[in-house]
Amino acid sequence: MDVSNAEVAQAFEDIAILLELENANPFRIRAYQNAARVINGLSQPVTDLLAKAVDLSEYRGIGKDLSKKIMGYVKTGHIPLLDELSKHHPKGIIELARIENLGPKRIQILHDKLGITSLKDLKSSAEKGQIKKVKGFGEKTEKKILKAIKELTAIRKESRVPLHLVDQIARQLVLYLKKSKEVRQVEVAGSYRRRKETVGDLDILVTCNNSKNIIDHFVAYENVKNIISKGSTRSSVVLRDGLHVDLRVLKEESFGSGLYYFTGSKAHNIEVRKIAKKMGLKINEYGVFKGSKKIAGVNEEEVFKAIHLDYIPPELRENRGEIKAASEHCLPNLITVTDLRGDLHAHTTATDGKNTILEMAEKARELGHNYLAITDHSQHVHVANGLDVERLKKHIKDIDRINEKISGIKILKGIEVDILEDGSLDLPNSILAELDIRICSIHYKLKMNKKDMTERIIRAMDNPYFNILGHPTGRLIFKRAPYEFDLEKVVKAAVERGKFFEINCRPDRLDLSAEHCQMVQELGAKFAISTDAHSTMELNFLNFGTDQARRGWVEKKNVINSLMWKELRKLLSPNL
């Protein structure tokens, strides 16, 4: 079966939840949780890896037993252990684990005390005020549960899926379509091509020799759950994981106009059609027309040329100023992933990472990096086994020793140091001074009011050893809203003090947002595009962060890790 990594990871997460409900060995539970994270972080679909006879047990965090379960799931769509565990619990119990702050132990208590077995039960009990009466919960928890249910319901109504999950689904589907001898061109359009953080559905465009054959091939894809429609040039299906996919067959002379038409946002397309109308032209998926005469459509470049606009990269087609910029020949010189010379945020086994310093450095070198910053957590992050002063001193020596042995890459000595509630940093300046780079992040007390949070961040920036504000807004896509602070005020303070903003590449963060990237750049600040990798596989996340930067109009000149280490070092040196 052509299952996605997200499906496999979800199955392992479900097993972990059910095992915890049964008070299983904590190490066994953690093994499934860790494996789920590893699978979600894979840069290639597990089906592709297995097809290449890759031994999944070699990936740290999977092992031989879980590798066999993955292979079994890919072949059959089932994991016997999950099937067996599911028999012992109500169907809706796993769904409850999607609610923030409601782990398996609390779910079990609510099940035992109130008979809650589904999200519907949970909502009803919370609205009736029953949950706050259960020992260990209280009124605040009950309100948080109601808020979390509301947010989860809103997400489901929106029916959008995180980009990184859709990315693998789309690539697998494109590869499947290309197996047909009928296909000439295949492109995925829509919000996927614009690289939005979340995707509602997939629009796939093809040119081919025989439209009927390619439509038949499309609906025969083994991941198709329901066929919504099947016509001569268009078909709609729903995949097993719930994603809606439209396939459109175009003529080659209309492929460019079709790709353009189905890529831009609604607002972008409306504005461009207004321009065309003023010129006496009409734009649709079939081409650019002057009266009944078609004057463009084979490729996107000639579509833009026909209406006197410079070519607008797909990521910018959101009607946020790109049309005016294209008409005035002043579109930004967008950053590309090949412009990046290194990665400035990565974790190792010294704290909560999955690989050693050497393993991370070797993988970064393989990816073509000139440098990699090892930035493990500081002491305040107890859950991640954060480094205190003595352990950090040893860590620095370890990096120095490995730097002497390894060639072709420079390992930067760094830390992800917590910004404490009062704006001070989690480690003394005496040890921060021994490092090449300091990522300064907020991991706790996220509910401070806007004024206090703004002051907290600016006070931290007053420290001469502050370099980069890590995952600046603290958001987690579909899980946690950004904390409140005055971004404009913080950016101005950063520019005055020579500090930088991270564009965190982790697919569940992509923090800053595209809109915030555009604002930060306009106010004169610079960025570091960094993976926040916790394993060698996650070093591949640079692509997602670069896509996000491009959506935010970020130019190469404003990305500090587009510089070689000699130039970058000057920017990171403290201004004492």
C-alpha positions as CSV (number, residue, x, y, z in Angstrom):
1,M,0.0,0.0,0.0
2,D,1.1,3.6,-0.7
3,V,0.6,4.9,2.8
4,S,1.9,8.3,3.9
5,N,4.4,8.8,6.8
6,A,1.6,10.7,8.6
7,E,-0.6,7.6,8.6
8,V,2.2,5.4,10.0
9,A,3.1,8.0,12.6
10,Q,-0.5,8.4,13.7
11,A,-0.9,4.7,14.1
12,F,2.2,4.6,16.4
13,E,0.9,7.7,18.4
14,D,-2.5,5.9,18.8
15,I,-0.7,2.8,20.1
16,A,1.2,4.9,22.6
17,I,-2.0,6.5,23.9
18,L,-3.8,3.2,24.3
19,L,-0.7,1.6,26.0
20,E,-0.7,4.5,28.5
21,L,-4.4,4.0,29.2
22,E,-3.5,0.5,30.1
23,N,-0.6,1.6,32.4
24,A,1.9,-0.2,30.2
25,N,5.7,0.1,30.7
26,P,6.6,3.8,30.3
27,F,9.7,2.9,28.2
28,R,7.5,0.9,25.8
29,I,5.1,3.9,25.5
30,R,8.0,6.2,24.9
31,A,9.4,4.0,22.2
32,Y,6.2,4.4,20.1
33,Q,6.1,8.1,20.7
34,N,9.7,8.5,19.7
35,A,9.2,6.3,16.6
36,A,6.2,8.5,15.6
37,R,8.4,11.6,15.8
38,V,11.1,9.9,13.7
39,I,8.7,8.9,11.0
40,N,7.1,12.3,10.8
41,G,10.6,13.7,10.4
42,L,11.7,11.5,7.5
43,S,12.5,13.4,4.4
44,Q,11.3,10.5,2.2
45,P,8.1,8.4,2.4
46,V,8.5,5.1,4.2
47,T,7.1,3.4,1.1
48,D,10.0,4.8,-1.0
49,L,12.6,3.8,1.6
50,L,11.2,0.2,1.8
51,A,11.1,0.0,-2.0
52,K,14.8,0.8,-2.0
53,A,15.4,-2.0,0.6
54,V,16.4,0.6,3.2
55,D,16.6,-1.0,6.7
56,L,14.4,1.3,8.8
57,S,15.8,-0.3,12.0
58,E,19.0,1.7,11.4
59,Y,17.2,4.9,12.1
60,R,17.7,5.9,15.7
61,G,14.3,5.5,17.5
62,I,12.8,2.8,15.4
63,G,14.6,-0.5,15.9
64,K,13.9,-3.9,14.5
65,D,10.5,-4.6,16.2
66,L,9.0,-1.3,15.1
67,S,10.6,-1.6,11.7
68,K,8.7,-4.9,11.2
69,K,5.4,-3.2,12.3
70,I,6.0,-0.4,9.7
71,M,6.6,-2.9,7.0
72,G,3.5,-4.8,8.0
73,Y,1.4,-1.6,8.0
74,V,2.6,-0.6,4.5
75,K,1.7,-4.1,3.2
76,T,-1.7,-4.6,4.9
77,G,-2.8,-1.2,6.3
78,H,-3.0,-2.8,9.8
79,I,-0.9,-3.2,12.9
80,P,-2.1,-6.2,14.9
81,L,-1.2,-4.6,18.2
82,L,-3.2,-1.5,17.4
83,D,-6.2,-3.6,16.3
84,E,-6.0,-5.6,19.6
85,L,-5.6,-2.6,21.8
86,S,-8.5,-0.9,20.1
87,K,-10.9,-3.7,21.0
88,H,-10.4,-2.9,24.7
89,H,-11.3,0.8,24.5
90,P,-14.2,3.0,23.2
91,K,-13.7,4.2,19.6
92,G,-13.6,7.9,20.5
93,I,-11.1,7.6,23.4
94,I,-8.1,8.3,21.2
95,E,-9.8,11.4,19.8
96,L,-9.8,12.9,23.3
97,A,-6.0,12.8,23.3
98,R,-6.1,15.5,20.6
99,I,-7.2,18.0,23.3
100,E,-4.3,20.0,24.7
101,N,-3.5,19.3,28.4
102,L,-5.6,16.2,28.3
103,G,-3.2,13.2,28.5
104,P,-4.1,9.5,28.8
105,K,-4.1,9.5,32.6
106,R,-6.6,12.4,32.7
107,I,-8.7,10.8,30.0
108,Q,-8.9,7.6,32.1
109,I,-10.0,9.6,35.1
110,L,-12.8,11.3,33.1
111,H,-13.8,8.0,31.7
112,D,-14.0,6.4,35.2
113,K,-15.7,9.3,36.9
114,L,-18.0,10.7,34.2
115,G,-18.2,7.9,31.6
116,I,-16.6,10.1,28.9
117,T,-15.7,8.2,25.8
118,S,-15.9,10.8,23.0
119,L,-15.3,14.4,22.2
120,K,-19.1,14.9,22.2
121,D,-19.2,13.5,25.8
122,L,-16.3,15.7,26.8
123,K,-18.0,18.9,25.5
124,S,-21.3,18.1,27.1
125,S,-19.7,17.4,30.5
126,A,-17.6,20.6,30.3
127,E,-20.7,22.7,29.4
128,K,-22.6,21.2,32.3
129,G,-19.8,22.1,34.7
130,Q,-19.2,18.5,35.6
131,I,-15.4,18.4,34.9
132,K,-14.5,21.1,37.4
133,K,-16.0,18.9,40.1
134,V,-13.6,16.0,39.4
135,K,-10.6,16.0,41.7
136,G,-7.5,17.3,40.0
137,F,-9.3,19.3,37.4
138,G,-11.0,22.5,38.6
139,E,-12.7,25.5,36.8
140,K,-9.6,26.7,35.0
141,T,-9.0,23.3,33.4
142,E,-12.6,23.0,32.4
143,K,-12.4,26.3,30.6
144,K,-9.2,25.3,28.9
145,I,-10.8,22.0,27.7
146,L,-13.8,23.9,26.3
147,K,-11.5,26.4,24.5
148,A,-9.4,23.5,23.1
149,I,-12.6,21.7,21.8
150,K,-13.7,24.9,20.1
151,E,-10.3,25.3,18.4
152,L,-10.2,21.7,17.3
153,T,-13.7,22.0,15.9
154,A,-12.7,25.1,14.0
155,I,-9.7,23.3,12.5
156,R,-11.8,20.5,11.3
157,K,-14.4,22.8,9.8
158,E,-11.6,24.4,7.9
159,S,-10.5,21.0,6.7
160,R,-6.9,22.0,6.1
161,V,-3.8,19.8,6.5
162,P,-0.3,20.9,7.4
163,L,2.0,21.4,4.3
164,H,4.6,18.8,5.3
165,L,2.0,16.1,5.5
166,V,0.4,17.0,2.2
167,D,3.9,17.3,0.7
168,Q,4.6,13.6,0.9
169,I,1.0,12.7,-0.2
170,A,1.4,15.0,-3.3
171,R,4.8,13.6,-4.2
172,Q,3.6,10.0,-4.0
173,L,0.6,10.8,-6.2
174,V,2.6,12.6,-8.8
175,L,5.0,9.7,-9.0
176,Y,2.1,7.4,-9.4
177,L,0.6,9.5,-12.2
178,K,4.0,9.6,-14.0
179,K,4.0,5.8,-14.2
180,S,1.3,6.1,-16.9
181,K,2.8,6.3,-20.4
182,E,0.0,8.7,-21.3
183,V,1.3,11.5,-19.1
184,R,3.4,14.3,-20.6
185,Q,3.4,17.0,-17.9
186,V,2.2,16.9,-14.2
187,E,2.1,19.8,-11.8
188,V,0.4,20.4,-8.5
189,A,-1.2,23.9,-8.3
190,G,-3.2,25.7,-5.7
191,S,-2.1,26.6,-2.2
192,Y,0.3,23.7,-2.3
193,R,2.3,25.3,-5.1
194,R,2.2,28.6,-3.2
195,R,3.6,26.6,-0.3
196,K,1.1,27.7,2.2
197,E,1.5,26.4,5.8
198,T,-1.7,24.4,5.4
199,V,-3.5,23.0,2.4
200,G,-7.2,22.5,1.9
201,D,-7.1,20.2,-1.2
202,L,-4.9,19.3,-4.1
203,D,-5.3,20.6,-7.7
204,I,-3.3,18.5,-10.1
205,L,-2.9,19.5,-13.7
206,V,-1.7,17.1,-16.5
207,T,-1.2,17.0,-20.2
208,C,-1.4,13.6,-21.8
209,N,-2.0,11.5,-24.9
210,N,-5.3,10.1,-23.9
211,S,-7.5,11.8,-21.3
212,K,-9.7,8.8,-20.6
213,N,-6.8,6.6,-19.8
214,I,-5.2,9.0,-17.4
215,I,-8.5,9.6,-15.6
216,D,-8.9,5.8,-15.3
217,H,-5.4,5.6,-14.0
218,F,-6.0,8.4,-11.5
219,V,-9.2,6.9,-9.9
220,A,-7.5,3.5,-9.7
221,Y,-4.9,4.9,-7.3
222,E,-4.9,2.5,-4.3
223,N,-5.1,5.4,-1.8
224,V,-8.5,6.6,-3.3
225,K,-11.3,6.1,-0.8
226,N,-14.2,7.7,-2.7
227,I,-14.6,8.8,-6.3
228,I,-16.7,12.0,-6.2
229,S,-16.8,12.6,-10.0
230,K,-15.2,11.1,-13.1
231,G,-15.5,13.0,-16.4
232,S,-13.7,13.1,-19.7
233,T,-11.2,15.8,-18.6
234,R,-11.7,16.1,-14.8
235,S,-12.1,13.8,-11.8
236,S,-12.4,14.4,-8.1
237,V,-11.6,11.9,-5.4
238,V,-11.1,11.7,-1.6
239,L,-8.0,9.9,-0.5
240,R,-7.8,7.5,2.5
241,D,-6.4,10.2,4.7
242,G,-9.4,12.5,3.9
243,L,-7.6,14.8,1.4
244,H,-9.7,16.0,-1.5
245,V,-7.9,15.8,-4.9
246,D,-9.0,17.3,-8.3
247,L,-7.3,16.1,-11.5
248,R,-7.7,18.3,-14.6
249,V,-6.5,17.3,-18.0
250,L,-5.4,20.3,-20.1
251,K,-4.2,20.7,-23.7
252,E,-0.5,21.5,-24.0
253,E,-1.2,25.0,-25.5
254,S,-3.2,25.8,-22.3
255,F,-1.0,24.3,-19.7
256,G,0.7,27.5,-18.7
257,S,-2.5,29.5,-18.4
258,G,-4.1,26.6,-16.5
259,L,-1.2,26.4,-14.1
260,Y,-1.4,30.1,-13.6
261,Y,-5.1,30.1,-13.1
262,F,-5.2,27.3,-10.6
263,T,-2.1,28.5,-8.6
264,G,-2.9,32.1,-7.5
265,S,-5.2,32.9,-4.5
266,K,-8.6,34.2,-5.3
267,A,-7.7,37.8,-4.4
268,H,-4.6,37.6,-6.7
269,N,-6.5,36.2,-9.6
270,I,-9.2,38.8,-9.4
271,E,-6.7,41.7,-9.4
272,V,-4.9,40.3,-12.4
273,R,-8.1,39.8,-14.3
274,K,-9.0,43.4,-13.7
275,I,-5.7,44.5,-15.3
276,A,-6.4,42.2,-18.3
277,K,-9.9,43.6,-18.7
278,K,-8.5,47.2,-18.8
279,M,-6.2,46.1,-21.6
280,G,-9.1,44.5,-23.5
281,L,-8.0,41.0,-22.7
282,K,-9.5,38.0,-20.9
283,I,-7.6,35.4,-18.8
284,N,-8.9,32.0,-17.9
285,E,-7.6,28.5,-17.6
286,Y,-7.5,28.1,-21.4
287,G,-5.3,31.1,-22.2
288,V,-5.1,34.8,-22.6
289,F,-7.5,36.1,-25.2
290,K,-7.9,39.3,-27.2
291,G,-11.4,38.9,-28.5
292,S,-11.6,35.3,-29.8
293,K,-7.9,35.2,-30.6
294,K,-5.7,33.3,-28.1
295,I,-2.4,35.3,-27.6
296,A,-0.8,33.3,-24.7
297,G,-1.1,30.2,-22.6
298,V,1.6,27.6,-23.4
299,N,3.6,28.7,-20.3
300,E,3.2,31.1,-17.3
301,E,5.9,33.4,-18.5
302,E,4.0,34.4,-21.6
303,V,0.8,34.8,-19.6
304,F,2.5,37.5,-17.4
305,K,4.2,39.1,-20.4
306,A,0.8,39.5,-22.2
307,I,-0.4,41.7,-19.4
308,H,2.9,43.6,-19.0
309,L,3.9,42.1,-15.6
310,D,7.2,40.5,-14.6
311,Y,6.9,36.8,-13.7
312,I,5.6,36.5,-10.2
313,P,6.9,33.5,-8.3
314,P,4.0,31.2,-7.1
315,E,4.8,31.8,-3.4
316,L,4.0,35.5,-3.8
317,R,0.6,35.2,-5.5
318,E,-1.5,36.3,-2.5
319,N,-2.4,39.9,-3.5
320,R,-0.1,41.4,-0.9
321,G,1.6,43.9,-3.2
322,E,3.2,41.5,-5.7
323,I,1.1,42.7,-8.7
324,K,2.2,46.4,-8.2
325,A,5.8,45.3,-7.7
326,A,5.7,43.2,-10.9
327,S,4.3,46.1,-12.9
328,E,7.1,48.4,-11.6
329,H,9.9,45.8,-12.1
330,C,10.7,45.7,-8.4
331,L,9.9,42.2,-7.2
332,P,12.2,40.9,-4.5
333,N,15.2,38.7,-5.2
334,L,13.8,35.8,-3.1
335,I,16.0,33.6,-1.1
336,T,16.5,30.0,-2.3
337,V,17.6,27.0,-0.3
338,T,20.8,26.8,-2.3
339,D,21.7,30.3,-1.1
340,L,22.0,29.0,2.5
341,R,25.5,28.2,3.7
342,G,24.6,26.5,6.9
343,D,22.1,25.8,9.7
344,L,22.1,27.8,12.9
345,H,19.8,25.8,15.2
346,A,20.2,22.1,15.9
347,H,20.0,19.7,19.0
348,T,21.9,16.6,19.9
349,T,21.8,13.8,22.4
350,A,23.3,16.2,24.9
351,T,19.8,17.3,25.5
352,D,16.7,16.2,23.6
353,G,18.1,15.4,20.2
354,K,18.3,11.9,18.7
355,N,21.8,12.1,17.2
356,T,25.3,12.9,18.4
357,I,27.3,16.0,17.5
358,L,29.4,14.1,15.0
359,E,26.3,12.4,13.4
360,M,24.6,15.8,13.0
361,A,27.8,17.4,11.6
362,E,28.4,14.6,9.1
363,K,24.8,14.8,7.8
364,A,25.0,18.6,7.5
365,R,28.2,18.2,5.5
366,E,26.5,15.7,3.3
367,L,23.8,18.3,2.6
368,G,26.4,20.7,1.5
369,H,26.5,23.0,4.6
370,N,29.7,24.9,5.4
371,Y,28.7,25.1,9.0
372,L,26.3,23.8,11.6
373,A,25.4,25.4,14.9
374,I,24.9,22.9,17.7
375,T,22.4,24.8,20.0
376,D,21.2,22.4,22.7
377,H,18.8,23.6,25.4
378,S,19.8,25.5,28.5
379,Q,19.2,24.4,32.0
380,H,15.7,25.9,32.5
381,V,14.2,23.4,30.0
382,H,14.3,20.5,32.5
383,V,12.1,18.3,30.3
384,A,14.8,18.4,27.6
385,N,17.6,17.8,30.1
386,G,18.9,21.3,29.5
387,L,22.6,22.1,30.0
388,D,23.8,23.9,33.1
389,V,27.2,25.7,33.2
390,E,29.3,22.7,34.0
391,R,27.7,20.5,31.4
392,L,27.9,23.2,28.8
393,K,31.6,23.6,29.4
394,K,32.1,19.9,28.7
395,H,29.8,20.2,25.7
396,I,32.0,23.1,24.3
397,K,35.1,20.9,24.7
398,D,33.3,18.0,22.9
399,I,32.6,20.3,20.0
400,D,36.2,21.6,19.9
401,R,37.5,18.0,19.9
402,I,35.2,16.9,17.0
403,N,36.1,20.1,15.1
404,E,39.7,19.0,15.2
405,K,38.8,15.6,13.6
406,I,36.2,16.5,11.1
407,S,36.9,18.2,7.8
408,G,34.7,20.0,5.3
409,I,32.4,21.6,7.8
410,K,32.7,24.0,10.8
411,I,30.7,23.1,13.9
412,L,29.6,26.2,15.7
413,K,29.4,26.2,19.5
414,G,26.0,27.4,20.5
415,I,23.1,27.2,22.9
416,E,19.3,27.7,22.8
417,V,19.1,29.7,25.9
418,D,15.8,30.4,27.6
419,I,14.5,34.0,28.0
420,L,13.3,34.0,31.6
421,E,10.2,35.7,32.9
422,D,12.1,38.9,33.9
423,G,13.9,39.1,30.5
424,S,17.3,37.8,31.8
425,L,18.9,34.8,30.0
426,D,19.1,31.4,31.6
427,L,22.9,31.2,31.7
428,P,25.5,33.7,32.9
429,N,27.3,35.9,30.4
430,S,30.6,34.3,31.4
431,I,29.7,31.0,29.7
432,L,27.7,32.6,26.9
433,A,30.9,34.5,26.0
434,E,32.6,31.2,25.2
435,L,30.1,30.4,22.4
436,D,29.9,31.3,18.7
437,I,26.1,31.7,18.7
438,R,23.2,32.2,21.1
439,I,19.6,31.4,20.1
440,C,17.3,33.1,22.7
441,S,13.9,31.6,23.0
442,I,10.7,31.6,25.2
443,H,9.5,28.2,26.3
444,Y,7.4,29.0,29.4
445,K,5.1,31.7,30.8
446,L,3.5,32.1,27.4
447,K,0.3,33.8,28.7
448,M,1.9,37.1,29.8
449,N,0.1,40.2,28.8
450,K,1.2,42.0,25.6
451,K,3.0,44.8,27.4
452,D,5.0,42.6,29.8
453,M,5.9,40.1,27.0
454,T,7.2,42.9,24.8
455,E,9.3,44.3,27.6
456,R,10.5,40.8,28.5
457,I,11.8,40.2,24.9
458,I,13.4,43.7,24.6
459,R,15.1,43.4,28.0
460,A,16.6,40.1,26.8
461,M,17.8,41.8,23.6
462,D,19.7,44.3,25.8
463,N,22.1,41.5,26.7
464,P,25.1,41.8,24.4
465,Y,25.2,38.0,24.0
466,F,21.7,37.8,22.5
467,N,22.0,36.9,18.8
468,I,18.8,35.4,17.4
469,L,15.2,35.4,18.7
470,G,14.2,31.7,18.3
471,H,10.7,30.7,17.0
472,P,9.7,34.3,17.7
473,T,5.9,34.0,18.3
474,G,5.9,30.6,19.9
475,R,3.1,29.3,17.8
476,L,2.4,25.7,17.0
477,I,0.3,25.2,13.9
478,F,-3.2,23.9,14.8
479,K,-2.0,23.4,18.4
480,R,-1.0,26.7,20.0
481,A,-1.7,30.3,19.2
482,P,1.2,32.8,19.2
483,Y,1.9,34.6,22.5
484,E,1.0,38.2,22.5
485,F,3.6,41.0,22.1
486,D,4.2,44.1,20.1
487,L,6.1,42.8,17.1
488,E,6.8,46.1,15.5
489,K,8.2,47.5,18.7
490,V,10.4,44.4,19.2
491,V,11.6,44.5,15.6
492,K,12.7,48.2,16.0
493,A,14.5,47.3,19.2
494,A,16.2,44.4,17.4
495,V,17.4,46.6,14.5
496,E,18.8,49.2,17.0
497,R,20.7,46.4,18.9
498,G,21.8,44.3,15.9
499,K,19.7,41.3,16.8
500,F,18.1,38.8,14.3
501,F,14.9,36.8,13.9
502,E,14.7,33.1,13.3
503,I,12.4,31.7,10.7
504,N,12.0,28.3,12.3
505,C,11.7,25.5,9.7
506,R,10.0,22.9,11.8
507,P,6.8,22.1,9.9
508,D,4.6,22.4,13.0
509,R,6.1,25.9,13.7
510,L,7.0,27.7,10.5
511,D,7.5,30.7,12.8
512,L,7.6,33.5,11.7
513,S,4.5,33.5,9.5
514,A,4.8,34.8,6.0
515,E,3.0,38.0,6.9
516,H,5.3,38.6,9.8
517,C,8.4,37.9,7.7
518,Q,7.3,40.6,5.3
519,M,6.7,43.1,8.1
520,V,10.0,42.3,9.8
521,Q,12.0,42.7,6.6
522,E,10.2,46.0,5.8
523,L,11.3,47.4,9.2
524,G,14.9,46.6,8.5
525,A,15.7,43.4,10.4
526,K,17.4,40.3,9.2
527,F,16.7,36.6,9.5
528,A,18.3,33.2,10.2
529,I,16.5,30.4,8.5
530,S,17.1,27.4,10.8
531,T,15.8,23.9,11.1
532,D,15.7,23.5,14.9
533,A,16.6,19.9,14.0
534,H,16.4,17.2,16.7
535,S,17.8,14.5,14.4
536,T,19.8,14.1,11.2
537,M,16.7,13.7,9.2
538,E,15.2,16.9,10.4
539,L,18.2,18.8,8.9
540,N,16.2,18.5,5.7
541,F,13.6,20.9,7.0
542,L,15.5,23.9,5.5
543,N,13.2,23.6,2.5
544,F,10.1,24.3,4.5
545,G,11.6,27.3,6.2
546,T,12.9,28.7,2.9
547,D,9.4,28.3,1.3
548,Q,8.0,30.3,4.3
549,A,10.7,33.0,3.8
550,R,9.9,33.2,0.1
551,R,6.2,33.6,0.9
552,G,7.3,36.5,3.2
553,W,9.2,38.3,0.4
554,V,12.5,37.6,2.2
555,E,15.6,38.3,0.1
556,K,19.0,36.7,0.2
557,K,20.7,39.8,1.4
558,N,18.6,39.8,4.6
559,V,19.4,36.2,5.6
560,I,22.5,35.9,7.7
561,N,23.1,32.2,7.1
562,S,23.5,33.0,3.4
563,L,26.9,34.3,4.5
564,M,30.1,32.2,4.8
565,W,31.3,31.8,8.4
566,K,34.0,34.5,8.2
567,E,31.4,37.2,7.4
568,L,28.7,35.7,9.7
569,R,31.0,35.6,12.7
570,K,31.3,39.4,12.6
571,L,27.5,39.7,12.9
572,L,27.3,37.3,15.8
573,S,30.1,38.8,17.8
574,P,28.8,40.6,20.9
575,N,28.9,44.4,20.8
576,L,30.5,45.0,24.2
